Amino acid sequence: MRTITKIMAAAALAGVVGGPGTAPAFAHATSYPHKHRYHGKTHYAKKYCRRSPATTGKVVGGVTGAVVGGKVLGGGLLGVAAGAVGGVVAGGAVDRSMTAKSRCYYK
């Protein structure tokens, strides 16, 4: 008889205290609808980039550099050549940085 009384008391106590898993049904409800969609296989894209020759930037930079170099460093051949070389390097770098987004794609 004591064993049955202990079991009944334990069952009553468990019902009052409430164990894990006795949360009300609305405890995890949200106000927005959940939409989980699966579209087949997982697709991993790889980034491909081509290197730009930067021809336009080099030509424009070389001409501009030659004109500015001739005025700043003197009217001689050395000033024109130094300006042209600097302009080619700077123009190529500017052209590559401006077209970087259009040279890359994902496949």
Secondary structure by P-SEA (a helix, b strand, c coil): caaaaaaaaaaaaaaaaccccccccccccccbbbbbbbccbbbbbbbbbbbbcaaaaaaaaaaaaaaaaaaaacccaaaaaaaaaaaaaaaaaaaaaaacccccccc
